[in-house]
Amino acid sequence: ETTNVIGSGGGADGGVGRTANLMGALGVGSGPGNDSFDGSGVDPTSGGFVEEQILLGKLVHLLHSDDTDTAYEMLTVARRHLREGGKKRVAYTLTPVVYSAFKLLEKVKDIEFAAEK
């Protein structure tokens, strides 16, 4: 079983903890203590803003676990942190979480139907 958060190996629930630590270390979802993160003082048309949000989206696509339950928990942690980014950021940051969830759903479906055969 492999659980990777940007190339880090780990155990069954280690990926979830590393995901939370990674999101926290990057300042994603810093919460009420960080007034600038709510998007109120951010110009969403600036190149730096868009580039930052695209990089966060790419980060979500790097979250991986062979265990579907762990992968789901990792996506849940990422969603929890990313939704705190405010309305201006949500279009960029939550979309990759949704697409990753669709890929995970496909994986779960394949596993479940393979078990029935």
KOLDRENTI-551142 format. One record per residue (C-alpha): residue in one letter; chain; y, x negated, z; residue number from 1. Coordinates in Angstrom, 3 decimals, padded with zeros to 6 digits. Last residue first. Layout:
BEGIN
@aa->A&ch->A&y->Y&x->X&z->Z&i->NUM
...
# end
This chain:
BEGIN
@aa->K&ch->A&y->-010.652&x->017.482&z->-010.575&i->117
@aa->E&ch->A&y->-008.748&x->018.772&z->-007.545&i->116
@aa->A&ch->A&y->-007.782&x->015.278&z->-006.317&i->115
@aa->A&ch->A&y->-006.225&x->014.449&z->-009.703&i->114
@aa->F&ch->A&y->-004.139&x->017.608&z->-009.372&i->113
@aa->E&ch->A&y->-002.704&x->016.450&z->-006.044&i->112
@aa->I&ch->A&y->-002.054&x->012.868&z->-007.136&i->111
@aa->D&ch->A&y->-000.408&x->013.866&z->-010.414&i->110
@aa->K&ch->A&y->001.740&x->016.478&z->-008.657&i->109
@aa->V&ch->A&y->002.813&x->013.937&z->-006.025&i->108
@aa->K&ch->A&y->003.855&x->011.478&z->-008.759&i->107
@aa->E&ch->A&y->005.795&x->014.176&z->-010.628&i->106
@aa->L&ch->A&y->007.549&x->015.140&z->-007.395&i->105
@aa->L&ch->A&y->008.429&x->011.486&z->-006.804&i->104
@aa->K&ch->A&y->010.001&x->011.264&z->-010.250&i->103
@aa->F&ch->A&y->011.991&x->014.441&z->-009.521&i->102
@aa->A&ch->A&y->013.071&x->012.982&z->-006.159&i->101
@aa->S&ch->A&y->014.252&x->009.826&z->-007.928&i->100
@aa->Y&ch->A&y->016.327&x->012.002&z->-010.268&i->99
@aa->V&ch->A&y->017.864&x->013.835&z->-007.290&i->98
@aa->V&ch->A&y->018.621&x->010.595&z->-005.445&i->97
@aa->P&ch->A&y->020.204&x->009.157&z->-008.604&i->96
@aa->T&ch->A&y->022.530&x->012.205&z->-008.797&i->95
@aa->L&ch->A&y->023.575&x->011.865&z->-005.157&i->94
@aa->T&ch->A&y->025.801&x->008.820&z->-005.626&i->93
@aa->Y&ch->A&y->027.945&x->009.488&z->-008.665&i->92
@aa->A&ch->A&y->028.744&x->013.165&z->-008.285&i->91
@aa->V&ch->A&y->028.973&x->012.722&z->-004.500&i->90
@aa->R&ch->A&y->031.717&x->010.114&z->-004.597&i->89
@aa->K&ch->A&y->034.779&x->012.316&z->-005.024&i->88
@aa->K&ch->A&y->033.440&x->014.973&z->-002.655&i->87
@aa->G&ch->A&y->033.005&x->012.640&z->000.293&i->86
@aa->G&ch->A&y->030.804&x->009.666&z->001.018&i->85
@aa->E&ch->A&y->028.833&x->011.326&z->003.802&i->84
@aa->R&ch->A&y->026.364&x->012.573&z->001.192&i->83
@aa->L&ch->A&y->025.255&x->008.985&z->000.600&i->82
@aa->H&ch->A&y->023.904&x->008.343&z->004.088&i->81
@aa->R&ch->A&y->021.798&x->011.484&z->004.368&i->80
@aa->R&ch->A&y->020.662&x->011.167&z->000.766&i->79
@aa->A&ch->A&y->019.487&x->007.579&z->001.325&i->78
@aa->V&ch->A&y->017.599&x->008.591&z->004.480&i->77
@aa->T&ch->A&y->015.960&x->011.494&z->002.646&i->76
@aa->L&ch->A&y->015.059&x->009.242&z->-000.272&i->75
@aa->M&ch->A&y->013.355&x->006.836&z->002.127&i->74
@aa->E&ch->A&y->011.515&x->009.709&z->003.828&i->73
@aa->Y&ch->A&y->010.232&x->010.917&z->000.460&i->72
@aa->A&ch->A&y->009.042&x->007.412&z->-000.464&i->71
@aa->T&ch->A&y->007.291&x->007.159&z->002.914&i->70
@aa->D&ch->A&y->005.469&x->010.438&z->002.296&i->69
@aa->T&ch->A&y->004.609&x->009.388&z->-001.267&i->68
@aa->D&ch->A&y->002.954&x->006.133&z->-000.174&i->67
@aa->D&ch->A&y->003.330&x->003.647&z->-003.025&i->66
@aa->S&ch->A&y->006.875&x->003.028&z->-001.861&i->65
@aa->H&ch->A&y->010.029&x->002.313&z->-003.806&i->64
@aa->L&ch->A&y->013.799&x->002.204&z->-003.403&i->63
@aa->L&ch->A&y->015.269&x->000.354&z->-006.382&i->62
@aa->H&ch->A&y->016.527&x->003.564&z->-008.006&i->61
@aa->V&ch->A&y->018.699&x->004.191&z->-004.944&i->60
@aa->L&ch->A&y->020.341&x->000.781&z->-005.367&i->59
@aa->K&ch->A&y->021.189&x->001.639&z->-008.953&i->58
@aa->G&ch->A&y->023.106&x->004.669&z->-007.696&i->57
@aa->L&ch->A&y->024.972&x->002.483&z->-005.211&i->56
@aa->L&ch->A&y->025.891&x->000.155&z->-008.075&i->55
@aa->I&ch->A&y->027.184&x->003.105&z->-010.099&i->54
@aa->Q&ch->A&y->029.337&x->004.176&z->-007.151&i->53
@aa->E&ch->A&y->030.889&x->000.717&z->-006.831&i->52
@aa->E&ch->A&y->031.607&x->000.536&z->-010.563&i->51
@aa->V&ch->A&y->033.319&x->003.936&z->-010.490&i->50
@aa->F&ch->A&y->035.573&x->002.947&z->-007.604&i->49
@aa->G&ch->A&y->036.392&x->-000.455&z->-009.066&i->48
@aa->G&ch->A&y->037.339&x->001.038&z->-012.415&i->47
@aa->S&ch->A&y->039.885&x->003.402&z->-010.910&i->46
@aa->T&ch->A&y->039.580&x->007.061&z->-011.922&i->45
@aa->P&ch->A&y->038.193&x->008.149&z->-008.564&i->44
@aa->D&ch->A&y->041.373&x->006.991&z->-006.779&i->43
@aa->V&ch->A&y->040.346&x->006.771&z->-003.137&i->42
@aa->G&ch->A&y->042.376&x->007.782&z->-000.083&i->41
@aa->S&ch->A&y->040.535&x->011.022&z->000.638&i->40
@aa->G&ch->A&y->037.111&x->009.734&z->-000.399&i->39
@aa->D&ch->A&y->035.499&x->010.167&z->002.981&i->38
@aa->F&ch->A&y->034.965&x->006.406&z->003.099&i->37
@aa->S&ch->A&y->038.624&x->005.580&z->003.796&i->36
@aa->D&ch->A&y->038.512&x->007.107&z->007.264&i->35
@aa->N&ch->A&y->035.710&x->004.862&z->008.514&i->34
@aa->G&ch->A&y->034.898&x->005.857&z->012.082&i->33
@aa->P&ch->A&y->033.936&x->009.347&z->010.972&i->32
@aa->G&ch->A&y->030.764&x->008.239&z->009.255&i->31
@aa->S&ch->A&y->029.800&x->004.881&z->007.814&i->30
@aa->G&ch->A&y->027.774&x->006.683&z->005.228&i->29
@aa->V&ch->A&y->027.254&x->003.636&z->003.070&i->28
@aa->G&ch->A&y->028.799&x->000.628&z->004.752&i->27
@aa->L&ch->A&y->026.471&x->-001.774&z->002.974&i->26
@aa->A&ch->A&y->024.867&x->-002.701&z->006.282&i->25
@aa->G&ch->A&y->024.319&x->000.977&z->007.095&i->24
@aa->M&ch->A&y->022.594&x->001.666&z->003.781&i->23
@aa->L&ch->A&y->020.422&x->-001.411&z->004.240&i->22
@aa->N&ch->A&y->019.548&x->-000.542&z->007.835&i->21
@aa->A&ch->A&y->018.627&x->003.021&z->006.876&i->20
@aa->T&ch->A&y->016.511&x->001.788&z->003.974&i->19
@aa->R&ch->A&y->014.943&x->-000.892&z->006.156&i->18
@aa->G&ch->A&y->013.925&x->001.741&z->008.670&i->17
@aa->V&ch->A&y->012.412&x->003.924&z->005.957&i->16
@aa->G&ch->A&y->010.652&x->000.988&z->004.359&i->15
@aa->G&ch->A&y->009.134&x->-000.059&z->007.678&i->14
@aa->D&ch->A&y->007.367&x->003.291&z->008.024&i->13
@aa->A&ch->A&y->004.070&x->002.392&z->006.369&i->12
@aa->G&ch->A&y->004.383&x->-001.358&z->006.445&i->11
@aa->G&ch->A&y->006.581&x->-003.793&z->004.611&i->10
@aa->G&ch->A&y->007.446&x->-005.793&z->001.546&i->9
@aa->S&ch->A&y->011.063&x->-006.465&z->000.647&i->8
@aa->G&ch->A&y->011.886&x->-006.502&z->-003.097&i->7
@aa->I&ch->A&y->014.870&x->-004.212&z->-003.052&i->6
@aa->V&ch->A&y->013.390&x->-001.786&z->-000.569&i->5
@aa->N&ch->A&y->009.713&x->-002.032&z->-001.189&i->4
@aa->T&ch->A&y->006.767&x->-000.314&z->000.407&i->3
@aa->T&ch->A&y->003.423&x->-001.359&z->-000.912&i->2
@aa->E&ch->A&y->000.000&x->000.000&z->000.000&i->1
# end
